[in-house]
Amino acid sequence: MSHTRSNEAMVVQLNHFVDEQTGAVVPPIHPATTYARDENYELIGGIRYGRYGNPAWTQVEEMVAKLDSGREAKVFGSGLAATTAILETIKAGQHVLAPQVMYHGAQKWMRRIAERRGIELSFFDQADPGALRRAIQKNTALLWIESPVNPTWDVIDISDAAEAVHEVGGILCVDASVCSPVTTRPLEFGADLVFHSGSKYLNGHGDVLAGVVVTRDLNERWDEIGAIRNLSGGVLGSFETWLLMRGMRTLYLRFERQSQNALAFAKHFEAHPLVEKVLYPGLESHPGYQLAKRQMNKGFGGMLSILVKGDAHKAQRVCCALKLILIGASLGGVESLVEHRASVEGPDSVVPKNLIRFSIGIEPIDELIADLEQALSVL
Ligand SMILES: *Cc1c(COP(=O)(O)O)cnc(C)c1O
């Protein structure tokens, strides 16, 4: 008898894992770097060396591929190791297009790679719905987007982006680190690749650095991405793989609570006299709200930004006055974090100076609201 299993049940039960030999319902950690061959010189388990594979990689990869409605996935030693592998497939003379506002570290890295390897790179204004199409070129090989973009949370139309880049024969890769497959599956909107920093929502506990790429099709580019991972060595350790998998069990529960908390937090501070603006795609006042509703079918996530009335100094003072919410980088974890992005990104940052970014966690919402209330009162 067959019955449908939801993705939610699938991740809770670790892809319905039961160890054949022992009956254990949690997979073991495989620290081995080397794998033996049998009397016919055949690899016993198909893996020869730890840079080429690990049984736990396969388990996580199957889970993420299912979550994202993809054919296959690959895990990497960090999000940026995965980004590097994708960019490595781009040839000199080809064009890469990305949003002006996006994950700062990835943009910095793209600029360096483009310069060294003779790749054309340009950025479009993600807040202008027509700008993406105008910026596509005949030689655009890779369109890289995030939606919503970090940290202004502008929403980009994924279907439109896919259509635009496919017209010139390029591919669309969506960085979905802030927008887990619980709510958006970019491959279903026509994207070719999905990228996750597994360090964020997938793991959700701030104790693992990992990256995952998911593909819609099995093709030469996908083989190349796998070869680059195995040869450049940006691989995920066995314990980290296990932790990532363990974190993913509660992905749905966490994301649902984070989305509820963030929406309540955003609504509460929208009308606050010391707040200029709340940026959250789940607010009706947000310019991307209608599009976000179409692309995010199970919550708007835990990420939002608040523009405080005042300058950079005032924004930092609010951060420092918080007593429960920690000041820290990263996002998507169970604990709430705040960050003044302009000072983290440095002088080339285009982020408003009075913007503070929140990664809302799963703490009781009353306590989170009370914390920012008291912090704003120091202004
Ligand atoms: C954190 C992050 C990355 C980079 O991932 P790492 O795991 O830190 O290397 C890329 N994109 C976004 C949106 C992120 O939040």
The ligand as an SDF file (V2000), in Angstrom:
LIG
                    3D

 15 15  0  0  0  0  0  0  0  0999 V2000
   25.5490   33.2470    5.1990 C   0  0  0  0  0  0  0  0  0  0  0  0
   25.1290   33.4800    3.8090 C   0  0  0  0  0  0  0  0  0  0  0  0
   25.9530   33.0800    2.7460 C   0  0  0  0  0  0  0  0  0  0  0  0
   27.3270   32.4510    2.9530 C   0  0  0  0  0  0  0  0  0  0  0  0
   27.2740   31.2100    3.5680 O   0  0  0  0  0  0  0  0  0  0  0  0
   28.4080   30.6410    4.5600 P   0  0  0  0  0  0  0  0  0  0  0  0
   27.8470   29.3620    5.0060 O   0  0  0  0  0  0  0  0  0  0  0  0
   28.5880   31.6520    5.6520 O   0  0  0  0  0  0  0  0  0  0  0  0
   29.6540   30.5040    3.7460 O   0  0  0  0  0  0  0  0  0  0  0  0
   25.4920   33.3110    1.4630 C   0  0  0  0  0  0  0  0  0  0  0  0
   24.2990   33.8950    1.2250 N   0  0  0  0  0  0  0  0  0  0  0  0
   23.4950   34.3000    2.2240 C   0  0  0  0  0  0  0  0  0  0  0  0
   22.1880   34.9520    1.9080 C   0  0  0  0  0  0  0  0  0  0  0  0
   23.8790   34.1040    3.5470 C   0  0  0  0  0  0  0  0  0  0  0  0
   23.0600   34.5130    4.5260 O   0  0  0  0  0  0  0  0  0  0  0  0
  1  2  1  0
  2  3  1  0
  2 14  2  0
  3  4  1  0
  3 10  2  0
  4  5  1  0
  5  6  1  0
  6  7  2  0
  6  8  1  0
  6  9  1  0
 10 11  1  0
 11 12  2  0
 12 13  1  0
 12 14  1  0
 14 15  1  0
M  END
$$$$
